[in-house]
């Protein structure tokens, strides 16, 4: 694929060489047959819409894409690529949501147009209200009955392909400037590392405004000329085993999701719902977008082994929007690697062997760097590469590293133009500072242990919030897995205190004895981490602040705690309320 200069050219090639193959199939939450477009139909629809975009924009203008998972999104995205317009995928606005960054994104990228389905997914008019306030033209998109492909492709191969806004888990969302070169480089890296090909059908439920959903689960199969099957996020959350059924029915080789999704499938496992399902063809179960847990890999493999799922299909990976997407993963067919390390050494930012049974913690390898990508582990304060056996900030360098943040030159320079200090001199090459902490072992395997901004330092010892959160969730059956936040607050004496905010399982809320649950949490945290949880707050199901990709927003949770706006677990349900699964 190296001879193509943009993904729009790739789609045109697939339309010519694989015209009748179903490029995209979409299942809605309503009963009925899925909708689909072949490669030829997709290119024709995109080229038709691109003519209209070209008439209303100049190259480099931005266009918001505000869609659920639907064919119209895919058409609009490729129309932008063809017309030389920078697409800005965005979650539909929601009032009173835990995480609604739409207003900030609209203000930041100053779009010329906003595209959304003609079928109107904006029943309350919130999108139209925000667009009208800024004078942004709204363009409803519907599939053309007779698409006209005439028109000139004006995409700039060296320019901006789209803006991928970060999740905002630790700060305000920022627009990552992904060029055509970045995008093609990362798609080719994924093809080579994962061994994907034209027969590698993908099945996904992840929103298309999220980089894992967009790039891995939609653009990668289109790049390959392989089928892509899309489900709705709400459909997965309510019936996660339907994801596995779709993988079976479409003979999919690839399906990627965050770690919590694999846990949810195990938690909702029912033998009668798995009847007739064969997962033997699933070759790449990519697990990324949040910390990968050894227990999750084992639970999922053990639960679904009887249905043909092979342990070597599980593929822990690491990536981030600033690198377009994927940074590291193991090759197809290799078993996931885990490592037992000293928990005490980990708290001191070191990797060492356990000193006894009570000192053991398992960490998961996210594989080795993609071909053509370099990783360095650097002390975030001194900027010197760390010594072997130490934990530091993950820095990367590759053609897939984006050009910076939209209209943030100072932050772009700090993050995208970092230079490690070597032997007393400043290195010449620019590196991307990821803000993530990790370790490269002797074999070149990457272990990701947390984010710099989230690390809690208690009495000079590092504690990683995701480890405490996992301990808390496992301490009592009334607590909801992957729905807790651990962070610190400073008391009036300047001492850092650990706070735990944790959701209660909805099905158990009427039987909860709060004192019993709090005692279980306190005992588990002390026994496993040698620190005390100074304050424990139990909250309602579905009320923990999270990003659209499911990442815990610890800063926002801390702020809501101080404001007194967290929803306590024993509040009565509102009439007609549906709490997310």
C-alpha positions as CSV (number, residue, x, y, z in Angstrom):
1,X,0.0,0.0,0.0
2,X,3.0,2.3,0.1
3,X,2.3,3.8,-3.3
4,X,-0.9,5.4,-2.2
5,X,-0.8,9.0,-0.9
6,X,-4.1,9.1,1.0
7,X,-6.7,6.7,2.3
8,X,-9.1,8.2,-0.3
9,X,-6.9,6.7,-3.0
10,X,-7.0,3.4,-1.1
11,X,-10.8,3.4,-1.1
12,X,-10.9,4.2,-4.8
13,X,-8.5,1.2,-5.4
14,X,-10.7,-1.1,-3.4
15,X,-13.8,0.1,-5.3
16,X,-12.1,-0.8,-8.5
17,X,-10.6,-4.2,-7.5
18,X,-13.1,-5.4,-5.0
19,X,-16.3,-3.6,-6.0
20,X,-18.9,-6.1,-4.8
21,X,-17.4,-7.0,-1.4
22,X,-19.3,-5.6,1.5
23,X,-17.1,-2.8,2.9
24,X,-19.3,-1.8,5.8
25,X,-22.3,-3.5,7.5
26,X,-24.2,-1.8,10.3
27,X,-26.5,-3.2,12.8
28,X,-28.9,-0.8,14.6
29,X,-30.6,-1.4,17.9
30,X,-33.9,-2.0,16.1
31,X,-35.0,-5.3,14.8
32,X,-34.4,-5.9,11.1
33,X,-31.7,-6.6,8.5
34,X,-28.5,-4.7,8.8
35,X,-27.7,-1.9,6.3
36,X,-24.5,-2.2,4.1
37,X,-22.4,-0.7,1.4
38,X,-20.0,-2.4,-0.9
39,X,-16.6,-0.9,-1.7
40,X,-17.9,0.5,-5.0
41,X,-21.1,1.9,-3.4
42,X,-19.1,3.4,-0.5
43,X,-16.7,5.2,-2.9
44,X,-19.6,6.4,-5.1
45,X,-21.5,7.8,-2.1
46,X,-18.4,9.5,-0.7
47,X,-17.4,11.0,-4.0
48,X,-21.0,12.3,-4.5
49,X,-21.0,14.0,-1.1
50,X,-17.4,15.3,-1.6
51,X,-18.7,17.4,-4.6
52,X,-21.1,19.2,-2.3
53,X,-18.4,19.7,0.4
54,X,-15.9,21.1,-2.2
55,X,-18.5,23.6,-3.3
56,X,-18.9,25.0,0.3
57,X,-15.4,24.8,1.6
58,X,-11.7,25.5,0.8
59,X,-9.0,22.9,1.4
60,X,-8.1,22.7,5.1
61,X,-11.5,23.7,6.4
62,X,-12.9,21.6,9.3
63,X,-16.1,19.7,9.3
64,X,-17.7,18.2,12.4
65,X,-19.0,14.6,12.0
66,X,-21.7,14.1,14.5
67,X,-23.1,10.7,13.9
68,X,-23.9,7.5,15.7
69,X,-22.4,4.3,14.3
70,X,-24.0,4.4,10.8
71,X,-23.2,4.2,7.1
72,X,-23.6,8.0,6.8
73,X,-20.6,8.5,9.1
74,X,-18.4,6.4,6.9
75,X,-19.6,8.2,3.8
76,X,-19.1,11.6,5.4
77,X,-15.6,10.7,6.6
78,X,-14.3,9.6,3.2
79,X,-16.1,12.5,1.5
80,X,-14.0,14.8,3.7
81,X,-10.8,13.0,2.7
82,X,-11.7,13.3,-1.0
83,X,-12.6,17.0,-0.7
84,X,-9.6,18.0,1.3
85,X,-11.6,18.9,4.4
86,X,-10.4,17.9,7.8
87,X,-13.0,15.7,9.4
88,X,-13.6,16.1,13.2
89,X,-15.4,13.1,14.6
90,X,-17.4,14.1,17.6
91,X,-19.8,12.6,20.1
92,X,-23.3,13.9,19.8
93,X,-23.9,16.6,22.4
94,X,-25.7,15.5,25.6
95,X,-27.1,17.7,28.4
96,X,-26.1,16.9,31.9
97,X,-23.7,14.1,30.8
98,X,-20.7,12.9,32.7
99,X,-18.5,13.8,29.8
100,X,-19.7,16.1,27.0
101,X,-16.8,17.8,25.4
102,X,-18.7,18.9,22.3
103,X,-18.9,22.6,23.2
104,X,-15.1,22.7,23.8
105,X,-14.4,20.9,20.6
106,X,-16.6,23.2,18.5
107,X,-14.9,26.2,20.0
108,X,-11.5,24.8,19.5
109,X,-11.6,23.6,15.9
110,X,-13.9,26.4,14.5
111,X,-15.5,24.2,11.8
112,X,-17.0,25.5,8.6
113,X,-19.6,22.8,8.5
114,X,-21.3,20.2,10.7
115,X,-22.5,17.0,9.2
116,X,-25.1,14.7,10.9
117,X,-27.6,12.1,9.6
118,X,-30.7,13.5,7.8
119,X,-32.7,11.0,10.0
120,X,-32.0,13.5,12.9
121,X,-30.3,12.0,15.9
122,X,-30.7,15.4,17.7
123,X,-34.3,15.1,19.0
124,X,-33.8,17.9,21.6
125,X,-32.1,20.2,19.2
126,X,-28.9,20.6,21.3
127,X,-26.6,20.2,18.3
128,X,-28.5,22.7,16.2
129,X,-28.5,25.1,19.2
130,X,-24.8,25.0,19.6
131,X,-24.1,25.3,15.8
132,X,-26.5,28.2,15.5
133,X,-24.8,30.0,18.4
134,X,-21.5,30.0,16.4
135,X,-22.9,30.5,13.0
136,X,-21.9,27.0,11.7
137,X,-23.7,25.6,8.7
138,X,-25.5,22.3,9.4
139,X,-25.5,19.8,6.6
140,X,-27.8,16.8,7.0
141,X,-26.4,13.7,5.2
142,X,-28.5,11.0,3.5
143,X,-27.4,8.3,1.1
144,X,-27.9,9.4,-2.5
145,X,-30.2,7.3,-4.6
146,X,-28.1,7.9,-7.7
147,X,-24.7,9.1,-6.6
148,X,-22.6,11.2,-9.0
149,X,-18.9,10.5,-8.7
150,X,-17.8,13.3,-11.0
151,X,-15.5,15.7,-9.3
152,X,-11.8,16.4,-8.6
153,X,-10.1,14.8,-5.5
154,X,-8.3,17.6,-3.8
155,X,-6.9,15.9,-0.8
156,X,-3.4,17.1,0.2
157,X,-1.2,14.0,0.8
158,X,1.2,16.1,3.0
159,X,-1.6,17.9,4.8
160,X,-4.1,17.3,7.5
161,X,-6.4,14.3,7.1
162,X,-8.5,14.8,10.3
163,X,-8.5,16.0,13.9
164,X,-8.7,13.3,16.5
165,X,-9.7,14.8,19.8
166,X,-8.2,13.2,22.9
167,X,-10.4,11.6,25.4
168,X,-9.9,14.2,28.1
169,X,-9.3,11.7,30.8
170,X,-6.6,13.9,32.5
171,X,-7.1,17.3,30.8
172,X,-9.3,19.2,28.4
173,X,-9.7,17.4,25.0
174,X,-7.1,18.5,22.4
175,X,-7.2,18.1,18.6
176,X,-4.5,15.8,17.4
177,X,-3.5,16.7,13.9
178,X,-3.3,13.5,12.0
179,X,-1.9,13.8,8.5
180,X,-2.4,11.4,5.5
181,X,1.1,10.3,6.0
182,X,0.6,9.5,9.7
183,X,-2.6,7.6,9.0
184,X,-1.2,5.4,6.2
185,X,2.0,4.7,8.2
186,X,0.0,3.4,11.2
187,X,-2.4,1.4,9.1
188,X,0.5,-0.3,7.4
189,X,2.2,-0.9,10.8
190,X,-0.9,-2.6,12.0
191,X,-1.2,-4.8,8.9
192,X,2.4,-6.0,9.2
193,X,2.4,-6.6,12.9
194,X,-1.0,-8.3,13.2
195,X,-0.9,-10.2,10.0
196,X,-4.2,-8.8,8.7
197,X,-5.3,-9.3,5.1
198,X,-8.3,-9.0,2.8
199,X,-10.0,-11.9,4.6
200,X,-9.6,-10.3,8.0
201,X,-13.2,-9.2,8.7
202,X,-13.5,-6.8,11.7
203,X,-16.5,-6.6,14.1
204,X,-16.8,-3.5,16.4
205,X,-19.1,-1.8,18.8
206,X,-16.8,1.1,19.7
207,X,-18.0,4.6,18.8
208,X,-16.5,5.9,15.6
209,X,-15.5,9.2,17.2
210,X,-13.0,7.2,19.4
211,X,-9.6,6.4,17.8
212,X,-9.8,2.7,18.5
213,X,-13.2,2.4,16.9
214,X,-12.3,4.6,13.9
215,X,-8.8,3.6,13.0
216,X,-8.5,0.0,14.1
217,X,-12.0,-1.2,13.6
218,X,-13.1,0.8,10.5
219,X,-10.2,2.3,8.6
220,X,-7.9,-0.8,9.0
221,X,-10.3,-3.2,7.3
222,X,-11.0,-0.6,4.5
223,X,-7.3,-0.2,4.1
224,X,-7.0,-4.0,3.7
225,X,-10.0,-4.4,1.5
226,X,-11.7,-6.5,4.2
227,X,-15.3,-6.3,5.5
228,X,-16.2,-4.2,8.6
229,X,-19.2,-4.9,10.7
230,X,-20.4,-2.2,13.1
231,X,-22.7,-2.5,16.1
232,X,-23.9,0.2,18.5
233,X,-22.2,0.9,21.8
234,X,-25.5,0.7,23.6
235,X,-26.3,-2.6,22.0
236,X,-23.0,-4.0,23.3
237,X,-23.4,-2.6,26.8
238,X,-26.9,-4.1,27.2
239,X,-26.1,-7.5,25.5
240,X,-22.3,-7.9,25.3
241,X,-22.5,-11.5,24.1
242,X,-24.1,-10.3,20.9
243,X,-20.7,-9.0,20.0
244,X,-19.4,-12.5,20.2
245,X,-22.3,-13.8,18.1
246,X,-21.6,-11.2,15.4
247,X,-17.9,-12.3,15.4
248,X,-19.1,-15.9,14.8
249,X,-21.7,-15.0,12.2
250,X,-19.4,-12.9,10.1
251,X,-16.4,-15.2,10.6
252,X,-14.4,-12.2,11.8
253,X,-10.7,-12.5,12.5
254,X,-10.3,-9.2,14.3
255,X,-12.3,-7.5,17.1
256,X,-10.7,-4.9,19.3
257,X,-12.0,-3.4,22.6
258,X,-10.9,-1.9,25.9
259,X,-10.1,-4.3,28.8
260,X,-13.5,-3.7,30.5
261,X,-15.4,-5.1,27.5
262,X,-13.7,-8.5,28.0
263,X,-14.6,-8.5,31.7
264,X,-18.2,-7.5,30.8
265,X,-18.5,-10.5,28.5
266,X,-17.5,-12.8,31.3
267,X,-19.7,-11.1,33.9
268,X,-22.7,-11.5,31.5
269,X,-21.9,-15.0,30.3
270,X,-25.0,-17.3,29.9
271,X,-24.5,-20.7,28.3
272,X,-27.9,-20.4,26.6
273,X,-26.9,-17.2,24.9
274,X,-23.7,-18.8,23.5
275,X,-25.4,-21.7,21.9
276,X,-24.1,-22.4,18.4
277,X,-21.3,-19.8,18.7
278,X,-17.8,-20.8,17.4
279,X,-15.0,-18.3,18.2
280,X,-12.3,-20.4,16.6
281,X,-11.9,-18.0,13.7
282,X,-11.2,-15.0,16.0
283,X,-7.4,-14.5,15.6
284,X,-6.9,-11.0,17.0
285,X,-8.8,-10.0,20.1
286,X,-7.0,-6.7,20.6
287,X,-7.2,-5.4,24.1
288,X,-6.2,-1.8,24.6
289,X,-7.3,1.8,25.4
290,X,-7.0,1.2,29.1
291,X,-4.8,-0.8,31.5
292,X,-4.8,-4.5,30.5
293,X,-5.1,-6.9,33.4
294,X,-3.7,-10.4,33.6
295,X,-6.8,-11.6,35.4
296,X,-9.0,-10.4,32.6
297,X,-7.0,-12.3,30.0
298,X,-7.3,-15.5,32.0
299,X,-11.0,-15.1,32.9
300,X,-12.0,-14.5,29.3
301,X,-9.9,-17.3,27.8
302,X,-11.1,-19.8,30.4
303,X,-14.8,-18.8,30.0
304,X,-14.8,-19.0,26.2
305,X,-12.4,-21.8,25.6
306,X,-15.3,-24.2,25.2
307,X,-16.5,-22.0,22.3
308,X,-13.2,-22.2,20.4
309,X,-11.5,-19.1,21.7
310,X,-7.7,-19.6,21.7
311,X,-5.6,-17.9,24.4
312,X,-3.1,-16.8,21.7
313,X,-5.9,-14.7,20.1
314,X,-5.8,-12.3,23.0
315,X,-3.6,-9.4,21.9
316,X,-2.7,-6.8,24.6
317,X,-1.7,-3.6,22.9
318,X,-0.7,0.0,23.7
319,X,-1.6,3.1,21.7
320,X,-2.6,6.7,21.8
321,X,-4.1,9.4,19.6
322,X,-0.9,11.3,19.4
323,X,0.7,8.4,17.6
324,X,-2.4,8.0,15.3
325,X,-3.2,4.8,17.2
326,X,-1.2,1.7,17.7
327,X,2.3,1.8,19.3
328,X,3.0,-1.8,20.3
329,X,1.5,-5.2,20.1
330,X,2.7,-8.8,19.8
331,X,2.6,-10.7,16.5
332,X,-0.4,-12.8,15.5
333,X,-0.3,-16.3,17.1
334,X,1.8,-15.5,20.1
335,X,0.5,-16.1,23.6
336,X,0.1,-13.0,25.8
337,X,3.1,-12.4,28.1
338,X,2.7,-11.6,31.8
339,X,5.4,-11.1,34.4
340,X,5.5,-11.4,38.2
341,X,7.3,-8.5,39.7
342,X,7.8,-7.1,43.2
343,X,4.9,-4.9,44.3
344,X,7.2,-3.0,46.6
345,X,9.8,-2.3,43.9
346,X,7.0,-1.2,41.6
347,X,6.0,1.5,44.1
348,X,9.6,2.7,44.0
349,X,9.4,2.9,40.1
350,X,11.6,-0.2,39.8
351,X,11.1,-3.6,38.2
352,X,12.4,-6.5,40.3
353,X,11.6,-10.1,41.2
354,X,9.2,-10.6,44.1
355,X,10.8,-11.0,47.5
356,X,8.1,-13.4,48.7
357,X,4.5,-14.5,48.1
358,X,3.0,-11.3,49.5
359,X,5.2,-9.1,47.3
360,X,4.0,-10.4,44.0
361,X,2.2,-8.4,41.4
362,X,1.5,-9.4,37.8
363,X,1.9,-7.0,34.9
364,X,1.0,-7.6,31.3
365,X,3.2,-7.0,28.2
366,X,1.7,-4.9,25.5
367,X,4.1,-6.4,23.0
368,X,7.1,-4.9,21.2
369,X,7.2,-1.6,19.3
370,X,5.6,-1.6,15.8
371,X,8.1,-2.0,12.9
372,X,9.5,1.5,12.1
373,X,8.7,2.8,15.6
374,X,11.2,3.5,18.4
375,X,10.4,3.6,22.1
376,X,12.6,5.2,24.8
377,X,11.9,5.1,28.6
378,X,12.9,8.5,30.0
379,X,13.0,10.0,33.4
380,X,10.2,12.7,33.1
381,X,12.1,15.1,35.3
382,X,15.7,14.9,34.2
383,X,14.9,13.8,30.6
384,X,17.7,11.3,30.8
385,X,16.9,7.7,29.6
386,X,16.4,5.5,32.7
387,X,18.6,2.7,33.7
388,X,17.6,-1.0,32.9
389,X,15.0,-2.1,35.5
390,X,13.6,1.3,36.1
391,X,10.1,2.7,35.2
392,X,10.0,6.0,33.3
393,X,7.9,8.0,30.8
394,X,7.3,6.3,27.5
395,X,8.6,8.4,24.6
396,X,8.1,7.3,21.0
397,X,9.4,8.3,17.5
398,X,7.8,7.2,14.2
399,X,6.2,8.4,11.0
400,X,2.8,7.7,12.6
401,X,3.4,10.4,15.3
402,X,1.1,13.2,14.6
403,X,2.1,16.8,13.8
404,X,1.0,18.3,17.1
405,X,-2.2,19.7,18.7
406,X,-4.5,22.0,16.8
407,X,-3.7,25.7,17.6
408,X,-1.6,24.8,20.7
409,X,2.0,25.6,19.6
410,X,3.5,25.7,23.0
411,X,2.0,22.4,24.2
412,X,2.8,20.8,20.8
413,X,6.4,21.8,21.2
414,X,6.6,20.4,24.7
415,X,4.8,17.1,23.9
416,X,5.8,16.4,20.2
417,X,9.3,17.9,20.1
418,X,10.9,16.5,23.2
419,X,14.6,15.6,23.2
420,X,16.1,13.2,25.7
421,X,19.4,14.2,27.3
422,X,22.2,11.7,26.6
423,X,25.7,11.9,28.1
424,X,25.3,15.5,29.0
425,X,24.2,16.7,25.6
426,X,20.8,17.2,24.1
427,X,19.8,14.7,21.4
428,X,18.8,16.1,18.0
429,X,15.8,13.9,17.2
430,X,12.3,14.9,18.3
431,X,10.3,12.4,20.3
432,X,6.7,12.3,21.5
433,X,6.2,12.4,25.3
434,X,3.2,10.1,26.0
435,X,2.6,11.0,29.6
436,X,2.4,7.2,30.3
437,X,4.7,5.3,32.6
438,X,6.2,2.0,31.5
439,X,9.2,-0.4,31.3
440,X,11.0,-2.0,28.4
441,X,12.3,-5.4,29.3
442,X,15.4,-7.1,27.9
443,X,13.4,-8.7,25.0
444,X,12.0,-5.3,24.0
445,X,8.5,-5.9,25.5
446,X,6.6,-2.9,26.7
447,X,4.9,-2.9,30.1
448,X,2.6,0.1,30.7
449,X,2.0,0.8,34.4
450,X,0.1,4.1,34.6
451,X,-0.1,7.8,33.8
452,X,2.2,10.4,35.3
453,X,-0.7,12.7,36.3
454,X,-2.5,9.9,38.1
455,X,0.3,8.5,40.2
456,X,-0.3,9.0,43.9
457,X,2.8,9.5,46.0
458,X,2.2,8.6,49.7
459,X,5.1,8.9,52.1
460,X,7.5,8.9,49.1
461,X,6.1,5.7,47.6
462,X,4.3,5.5,44.2
463,X,0.8,4.0,44.1
464,X,-0.9,3.5,40.8
465,X,-4.7,4.3,41.0
466,X,-5.7,1.5,38.6
467,X,-4.2,-1.1,41.0
468,X,-6.0,0.3,44.0
469,X,-9.2,0.5,41.9
470,X,-9.0,-3.2,41.0
471,X,-8.4,-4.1,44.6
472,X,-11.5,-2.2,45.7
473,X,-13.7,-3.7,43.0
474,X,-12.7,-7.2,44.1
475,X,-13.2,-6.6,47.8
476,X,-17.0,-7.0,47.9
477,X,-19.6,-8.5,45.5
478,X,-21.7,-5.4,45.7
479,X,-19.1,-3.3,44.0
480,X,-19.0,-2.8,40.2
481,X,-15.9,-3.8,38.3
482,X,-14.1,-1.0,36.4
483,X,-16.3,1.7,37.9
484,X,-14.2,3.1,40.6
485,X,-11.7,6.0,41.0
486,X,-8.8,6.4,43.4
487,X,-7.0,9.7,43.9
488,X,-5.5,11.9,46.5
489,X,-6.7,15.1,48.2
490,X,-4.6,17.4,50.4
491,X,-5.9,18.0,53.9
492,X,-5.6,21.2,55.9
493,X,-2.2,20.0,57.2
494,X,-0.8,19.5,53.7
495,X,-0.9,15.8,53.9
496,X,-2.0,13.7,50.9
497,X,-5.0,11.5,51.7
498,X,-6.3,8.7,49.5
499,X,-10.0,8.8,48.4
500,X,-11.9,6.0,46.8
501,X,-15.1,6.6,44.9
502,X,-16.8,3.4,43.9
503,X,-20.1,2.5,42.1
504,X,-22.5,0.0,43.7
505,X,-23.9,-2.8,41.5
506,X,-27.4,-1.9,40.6
507,X,-28.7,-5.4,41.3
508,X,-27.3,-5.4,44.8
509,X,-28.1,-1.8,45.9
510,X,-31.1,-2.8,48.0
511,X,-29.1,-5.3,50.0
512,X,-26.0,-3.2,50.7
513,X,-24.9,-2.6,54.2
514,X,-22.6,0.4,53.8
515,X,-20.5,-0.2,56.9
516,X,-19.8,-3.7,55.8
517,X,-18.8,-2.6,52.3
518,X,-16.6,0.2,53.5
519,X,-14.8,-2.2,56.0
520,X,-14.1,-4.6,53.2
521,X,-12.6,-1.9,51.0
522,X,-10.4,-0.6,53.8
523,X,-9.1,-4.0,54.7
524,X,-8.4,-4.9,51.1
525,X,-6.5,-1.7,50.4
526,X,-4.4,-1.9,53.5
527,X,-3.6,-5.6,52.9
528,X,-2.7,-5.2,49.3
529,X,-1.1,-1.8,49.2
530,X,0.1,-1.0,52.7
531,X,-1.8,2.3,52.6
532,X,-5.1,3.4,54.1
533,X,-8.1,4.6,52.1
534,X,-8.9,7.7,54.2
535,X,-12.3,8.4,52.6
536,X,-14.6,6.0,50.8
537,X,-17.6,7.2,48.8
538,X,-20.1,4.8,47.4
539,X,-22.1,6.1,44.4
540,X,-24.9,5.1,42.1
541,X,-24.6,2.8,39.1
542,X,-23.7,4.7,36.0
543,X,-22.7,8.0,37.7
544,X,-18.9,7.8,37.8
545,X,-17.4,10.4,35.4
546,X,-15.8,8.6,32.4
547,X,-14.7,9.6,29.0
548,X,-16.5,8.4,25.9
549,X,-14.0,5.5,25.6
550,X,-14.6,4.4,29.2
551,X,-11.6,5.9,30.8
552,X,-12.1,7.0,34.4
553,X,-11.9,10.8,34.8
554,X,-10.2,11.0,38.2
555,X,-9.8,14.8,38.1
556,X,-13.4,15.4,37.4
557,X,-14.4,12.9,40.1
558,X,-12.2,14.7,42.6
559,X,-13.8,18.0,41.5
560,X,-17.4,16.7,41.9
561,X,-16.5,15.3,45.3
562,X,-15.4,18.7,46.5
563,X,-18.5,20.3,44.9
564,X,-20.8,17.7,46.6
565,X,-22.3,16.7,43.2
566,X,-21.5,13.0,43.2
567,X,-24.7,10.8,43.3
568,X,-24.6,8.7,46.4
569,X,-25.6,5.1,46.1
570,X,-28.7,5.2,48.2
571,X,-30.5,8.1,46.3
572,X,-33.9,7.0,45.0
573,X,-34.1,6.3,41.3
574,X,-35.8,8.9,39.2
575,X,-39.1,7.9,37.4
576,X,-38.5,6.3,34.1
577,X,-34.7,6.3,34.5
578,X,-32.6,3.7,32.7
579,X,-29.2,3.2,34.3
580,X,-26.4,2.1,31.8
581,X,-25.3,-1.5,32.1
